[in-house]
Amino acid sequence: MPNNLVEILAKAFEWTEGPLWLEKENKLIFSDIPNNSIFEWTEKGGIKIYLKPAGYTGTAKRGGETGSNGLLLNRKGELVLCQHGDRRISKMKAPVTAPKAQFETIADNYNGKKLNSPNDAVYYKNGDLYFTDPPYGLEFNMEDQSKELDFQGVYKVDKSGKITLLTKELSRPNGIAFSPDFTKLYIANSDPEKAIWMVYDVDENGLLKNGKMFYDATDKTKTLKGLPDGMKVHKNGWIFATGPGGVLIFTPEGEHLGTIMTNEATANCAFNTDYSELFITADDYLLRVKLK
C-alpha cells in the first residue's frame, strides 16, 4: 500500500495510465487500459466515466491491452490519445467538455506498415508530436501475428502528417518527455532485461543525436515492483519518472534524488498546472502527492 505521504483518490481499476490534468475543467482524466475506458476525477465529484471506448473502436472481440494509454492536449486544447487497440495516435473530435468516442487519426503507420501500439507522446515546441511505439497493445505482444514492424520505434509526426522514425534502438520505448528548454528528450525503456532511461540531444531539425544512458534501474527491478514507464518533467528541470518502487526523481544530470514509494507497479504521473500536486497512476490505483 502507498505510504502516508501518498493519498489514494480511487482504486479497483484494472491498469491505470495516462493521467492528464484539465485546468479549465478542474479535473483529472486517466486511462484504464484493459477496460478500454477513460475516467475522470474531481475533488467534489470523485470518479466518473469520461469516455468509452477510448482505445479500441473495432467490433471484433479481442483480448490484450486495448484501451487508450498516454493522453495529452494539443495547442487547440483538443484531446490527443495513444490508442492501443486501434494502433494509432488520434485526436477526439468532440471538445474535452463534451467527450464522444469520435476520433481523427493523426498517425497509424510507418512506410505503409501498421504501428505496433502507440504508448506515450509529447509535443515539441514547434507543434510536432513525438511518440513511442512498443508492442504492449497487441493481443499477443511480440508474438502477435498482426505485428507488421520488426522493431519498436520512436517517431515524430509533423503538422502535415509526415512521420519520421527517430530511433529504433530501444527494445521497449515507453514514457517520453522533453526538458523545459526542448534541448533534451528523455525516453524510458520498460524492458526488465534493460530497465533504463535514455537522454538525447535534439538538433535544430528536431532529430535526435548523442543518445546516452541517463539512468540504469535494472538492478532495482529485482527487488521492487515496476519498470521505467511514464514520466513528466517539472518546470525546474527535475524528471519525475515512474519505475521500480514508484516515482523516481532525477536532476537533469541524472542524479537520483529519491523515490516517492508506492510499492506498486507504477505506470505514469502528471502535475497540475501550478505544480503543487502530482497525480500518479499505479496498478489499480489513482494517487496524489501534494508537493512543496
C-alpha positions, 0 to 999 in steps of 0.5 A: 500500500502507498505510504502516508505521504501518498493519498489514494483518490480511487482504486479497483481499476484494472491498469491505470495510465495516462493521467492528464490534468484539465485546468479549465475543467478542474479535473483529472482524466486517466486511462484504464487500459484493459477496460478500454475506458477513460475516467475522470476525477474531481475533488467534489465529484470523485470518479466518473466515466469520461469516455468509452471506448477510448482505445479500441473502436473495432467490433471484433472481440479481442483480448490484450491491452486495448484501451487508450494509454498516454493522453495529452492536449494539443495547442487547440486544447483538443484531446490527443490519445495513444490508442492501443487497440486501434494502433494509432495516435488520434485526436477526439473530435468532440471538445474535452467538455463534451467527450464522444468516442469520435476520433481523427487519426493523426498517425497509424503507420510507418512506410505503409506498415501498421504501428505496433501500439502507440504508448506515450507522446509529447509535443515539441515546441514547434507543434510536432508530436513525438511518440513511442511505439512498443508492442504492449497493445497487441493481443499477443505482444511480440508474438502477435501475428498482426505485428507488421514492424520488426522493431519498436520505434520512436517517431515524430509526426509533423503538422502535415502528417509526415512521420519520421522514425527517430530511433529504433534502438530501444527494445521497449520505448515507453514514457517520453518527455522533453526538458523545459528548454526542448534541448533534451528528450528523455525516453524510458525503456520498460524492458526488465532485461534493460530497465533504463532511461535514455537522454538525447540531444535534439538538433535544430531539425528536431532529430535526435543525436548523442543518445546516452544512458541517463539512468540504469534501474535494472538492478532495482527491478529485482527487488521492487515492483515496476519498470521505467514507464511514464514520466513528466518533467517539472518546470525546474528541470527535475524528471519525475519518472515512474519505475521500480518502487514508484516515482523516481526523481532525477536532476537533469544530470541524472542524479537520483534524488529519491523515490516517492514509494508506492510499492506498486507497479507504477505506470505514469504521473502528471502535475497540475498546472501550478505544480503543487500536486502530482497525480500518479497512476499505479496498478489499480490505483489513482494517487496524489502527492501534494508537493512543496 
